[in-house]
Amino acid sequence: MPEFGTPAYVERFRLMAKEFTAKYSTKEAALELMQREGILDAKGKLSKNYSAE
């Protein structure tokens, strides 16, 4: 992996961000990802760690 802050590292990050955006650009895919990461619960609401309640 290129050293942090180098042009090669920045380019690698840009490529990975572009791939991530393409993969999760649909609403369904984004919701699935947020549920898997624990941001949303199974009903699609914010999990207790991310809600103000």
N, CA, C and O atoms as a GROMACS GRO file, in nm:
protein
  212
    1MET      N    1   0.084  -0.117   0.000
    1MET     CA    2   0.000   0.000   0.000
    1MET      C    3   0.089   0.125   0.000
    1MET      O    4   0.190   0.129   0.071
    2PRO      N    5   0.052   0.225  -0.080
    2PRO     CA    6   0.132   0.348  -0.084
    2PRO      C    7   0.130   0.420   0.051
    2PRO      O    8   0.038   0.403   0.131
    3GLU      N    9   0.232   0.499   0.075
    3GLU     CA   10   0.242   0.574   0.199
    3GLU      C   11   0.134   0.682   0.205
    3GLU      O   12   0.105   0.748   0.105
    4PHE      N   13   0.076   0.701   0.323
    4PHE     CA   14  -0.030   0.799   0.346
    4PHE      C   15   0.014   0.938   0.299
    4PHE      O   16   0.126   0.982   0.328
    5GLY      N   17  -0.074   1.005   0.227
    5GLY     CA   18  -0.047   1.141   0.183
    5GLY      C   19   0.024   1.154   0.050
    5GLY      O   20   0.034   1.264  -0.004
    6THR      N   21   0.072   1.044  -0.004
    6THR     CA   22   0.140   1.051  -0.133
    6THR      C   23   0.037   1.057  -0.245
    6THR      O   24  -0.078   1.018  -0.225
    7PRO      N   25   0.077   1.105  -0.362
    7PRO     CA   26  -0.017   1.106  -0.475
    7PRO      C   27  -0.072   0.966  -0.507
    7PRO      O   28  -0.189   0.953  -0.544
    8ALA      N   29   0.009   0.864  -0.493
    8ALA     CA   30  -0.038   0.727  -0.520
    8ALA      C   31  -0.145   0.687  -0.418
    8ALA      O   32  -0.242   0.620  -0.454
    9TYR      N   33  -0.128   0.726  -0.293
    9TYR     CA   34  -0.225   0.695  -0.190
    9TYR      C   35  -0.358   0.766  -0.218
    9TYR      O   36  -0.465   0.707  -0.207
   10VAL      N   37  -0.349   0.893  -0.254
   10VAL     CA   38  -0.469   0.971  -0.286
   10VAL      C   39  -0.542   0.910  -0.404
   10VAL      O   40  -0.665   0.899  -0.403
   11GLU      N   41  -0.468   0.870  -0.505
   11GLU     CA   42  -0.532   0.809  -0.623
   11GLU      C   43  -0.598   0.677  -0.587
   11GLU      O   44  -0.708   0.647  -0.634
   12ARG      N   45  -0.532   0.597  -0.503
   12ARG     CA   46  -0.592   0.471  -0.458
   12ARG      C   47  -0.721   0.497  -0.381
   12ARG      O   48  -0.820   0.427  -0.400
   13PHE      N   49  -0.720   0.598  -0.294
   13PHE     CA   50  -0.839   0.634  -0.218
   13PHE      C   51  -0.952   0.677  -0.312
   13PHE      O   52  -1.066   0.633  -0.296
   14ARG      N   53  -0.921   0.760  -0.409
   14ARG     CA   54  -1.023   0.805  -0.505
   14ARG      C   55  -1.085   0.688  -0.580
   14ARG      O   56  -1.207   0.684  -0.600
   15LEU      N   57  -1.002   0.593  -0.621
   15LEU     CA   58  -1.052   0.476  -0.692
   15LEU      C   59  -1.144   0.393  -0.602
   15LEU      O   60  -1.251   0.349  -0.645
   16MET      N   61  -1.101   0.372  -0.479
   16MET     CA   62  -1.183   0.294  -0.386
   16MET      C   63  -1.314   0.365  -0.353
   16MET      O   64  -1.418   0.300  -0.342
   17ALA      N   65  -1.311   0.496  -0.338
   17ALA     CA   66  -1.433   0.573  -0.311
   17ALA      C   67  -1.529   0.566  -0.430
   17ALA      O   68  -1.650   0.556  -0.412
   18LYS      N   69  -1.474   0.571  -0.550
   18LYS     CA   70  -1.558   0.562  -0.670
   18LYS      C   71  -1.624   0.424  -0.679
   18LYS      O   72  -1.742   0.415  -0.713
   19GLU      N   73  -1.550   0.319  -0.649
   19GLU     CA   74  -1.606   0.183  -0.650
   19GLU      C   75  -1.714   0.168  -0.543
   19GLU      O   76  -1.818   0.107  -0.569
   20PHE      N   77  -1.689   0.222  -0.425
   20PHE     CA   78  -1.787   0.216  -0.316
   20PHE      C   79  -1.916   0.287  -0.356
   20PHE      O   80  -2.025   0.234  -0.336
   21THR      N   81  -1.902   0.406  -0.413
   21THR     CA   82  -2.019   0.484  -0.455
   21THR      C   83  -2.099   0.408  -0.560
   21THR      O   84  -2.222   0.406  -0.554
   22ALA      N   85  -2.032   0.348  -0.655
   22ALA     CA   86  -2.101   0.272  -0.759
   22ALA      C   87  -2.175   0.152  -0.701
   22ALA      O   88  -2.286   0.121  -0.743
   23LYS      N   89  -2.113   0.086  -0.604
   23LYS     CA   90  -2.173  -0.034  -0.546
   23LYS      C   91  -2.295  -0.001  -0.461
   23LYS      O   92  -2.392  -0.078  -0.460
   24TYR      N   93  -2.293   0.110  -0.390
   24TYR     CA   94  -2.401   0.143  -0.296
   24TYR      C   95  -2.482   0.264  -0.340
   24TYR      O   96  -2.530   0.340  -0.256
   25SER      N   97  -2.498   0.284  -0.469
   25SER     CA   98  -2.567   0.402  -0.518
   25SER      C   99  -2.719   0.386  -0.523
   25SER      O  100  -2.790   0.484  -0.540
   26THR      N  101  -2.770   0.263  -0.508
   26THR     CA  102  -2.915   0.247  -0.505
   26THR      C  103  -2.964   0.257  -0.361
   26THR      O  104  -2.889   0.230  -0.267
   27LYS      N  105  -3.088   0.295  -0.345
   27LYS     CA  106  -3.146   0.308  -0.211
   27LYS      C  107  -3.142   0.174  -0.137
   27LYS      O  108  -3.108   0.169  -0.019
   28GLU      N  109  -3.176   0.067  -0.206
   28GLU     CA  110  -3.178  -0.066  -0.144
   28GLU      C  111  -3.040  -0.108  -0.094
   28GLU      O  112  -3.026  -0.158   0.017
   29ALA      N  113  -2.940  -0.086  -0.177
   29ALA     CA  114  -2.803  -0.123  -0.140
   29ALA      C  115  -2.753  -0.039  -0.023
   29ALA      O  116  -2.685  -0.089   0.066
   30ALA      N  117  -2.787   0.090  -0.024
   30ALA     CA  118  -2.745   0.179   0.083
   30ALA      C  119  -2.812   0.140   0.215
   30ALA      O  120  -2.747   0.138   0.320
   31LEU      N  121  -2.941   0.109   0.211
   31LEU     CA  122  -3.012   0.066   0.332
   31LEU      C  123  -2.953  -0.063   0.386
   31LEU      O  124  -2.935  -0.078   0.507
   32GLU      N  125  -2.924  -0.157   0.298
   32GLU     CA  126  -2.864  -0.284   0.340
   32GLU      C  127  -2.730  -0.261   0.408
   32GLU      O  128  -2.701  -0.322   0.511
   33LEU      N  129  -2.649  -0.175   0.353
   33LEU     CA  130  -2.520  -0.144   0.412
   33LEU      C  131  -2.536  -0.080   0.550
   33LEU      O  132  -2.467  -0.119   0.644
   34MET      N  133  -2.626   0.016   0.562
   34MET     CA  134  -2.645   0.083   0.690
   34MET      C  135  -2.701  -0.012   0.796
   34MET      O  136  -2.668   0.002   0.914
   35GLN      N  137  -2.784  -0.107   0.756
   35GLN     CA  138  -2.831  -0.208   0.850
   35GLN      C  139  -2.717  -0.300   0.891
   35GLN      O  140  -2.702  -0.330   1.010
   36ARG      N  141  -2.639  -0.343   0.798
   36ARG     CA  142  -2.527  -0.432   0.828
   36ARG      C  143  -2.426  -0.366   0.921
   36ARG      O  144  -2.366  -0.432   1.005
   37GLU      N  145  -2.406  -0.234   0.906
   37GLU     CA  146  -2.311  -0.161   0.989
   37GLU      C  147  -2.371  -0.117   1.122
   37GLU      O  148  -2.300  -0.062   1.206
   38GLY      N  149  -2.500  -0.141   1.143
   38GLY     CA  150  -2.563  -0.109   1.270
   38GLY      C  151  -2.614   0.033   1.282
   38GLY      O  152  -2.649   0.076   1.392
   39ILE      N  153  -2.620   0.106   1.173
   39ILE     CA  154  -2.670   0.243   1.176
   39ILE      C  155  -2.823   0.240   1.178
   39ILE      O  156  -2.886   0.321   1.246
   40LEU      N  157  -2.881   0.149   1.102
   40LEU     CA  158  -3.025   0.132   1.099
   40LEU      C  159  -3.063  -0.003   1.158
   40LEU      O  160  -2.986  -0.099   1.151
   41ASP      N  161  -3.183  -0.009   1.217
   41ASP     CA  162  -3.232  -0.137   1.266
   41ASP      C  163  -3.303  -0.212   1.152
   41ASP      O  164  -3.305  -0.164   1.039
   42ALA      N  165  -3.360  -0.327   1.182
   42ALA     CA  166  -3.424  -0.409   1.080
   42ALA      C  167  -3.545  -0.340   1.016
   42ALA      O  168  -3.582  -0.371   0.903
   43LYS      N  169  -3.605  -0.246   1.088
   43LYS     CA  170  -3.722  -0.173   1.037
   43LYS      C  171  -3.684  -0.050   0.955
   43LYS      O  172  -3.771   0.016   0.899
   44GLY      N  173  -3.554  -0.019   0.949
   44GLY     CA  174  -3.507   0.097   0.874
   44GLY      C  175  -3.500   0.224   0.955
   44GLY      O  176  -3.479   0.332   0.899
   45LYS      N  177  -3.516   0.213   1.084
   45LYS     CA  178  -3.506   0.329   1.174
   45LYS      C  179  -3.363   0.337   1.228
   45LYS      O  180  -3.291   0.238   1.229
   46LEU      N  181  -3.324   0.455   1.273
   46LEU     CA  182  -3.191   0.469   1.332
   46LEU      C  183  -3.180   0.378   1.454
   46LEU      O  184  -3.272   0.370   1.536
   47SER      N  185  -3.068   0.311   1.466
   47SER     CA  186  -3.046   0.226   1.583
   47SER      C  187  -3.026   0.313   1.706
   47SER      O  188  -3.002   0.433   1.694
   48LYS      N  189  -3.034   0.253   1.823
   48LYS     CA  190  -3.027   0.331   1.947
   48LYS      C  191  -2.894   0.406   1.961
   48LYS      O  192  -2.889   0.509   2.027
   49ASN      N  193  -2.788   0.355   1.901
   49ASN     CA  194  -2.657   0.423   1.910
   49ASN      C  195  -2.654   0.551   1.826
   49ASN      O  196  -2.568   0.636   1.847
   50TYR      N  197  -2.746   0.566   1.732
   50TYR     CA  198  -2.746   0.681   1.642
   50TYR      C  199  -2.867   0.771   1.658
   50TYR      O  200  -2.877   0.873   1.590
   51SER      N  201  -2.960   0.735   1.746
   51SER     CA  202  -3.079   0.818   1.763
   51SER      C  203  -3.062   0.909   1.884
   51SER      O  204  -2.978   0.882   1.970
   52ALA      N  205  -3.140   1.016   1.889
   52ALA     CA  206  -3.131   1.113   1.998
   52ALA      C  207  -3.205   1.065   2.122
   52ALA      O  208  -3.190   1.125   2.228
   53GLU      N  209  -3.280   0.961   2.110
   53GLU     CA  210  -3.361   0.913   2.224
   53GLU      C  211  -3.280   0.831   2.319
   53GLU      O  212  -3.333   0.783   2.419
   0.00000   0.00000   0.00000
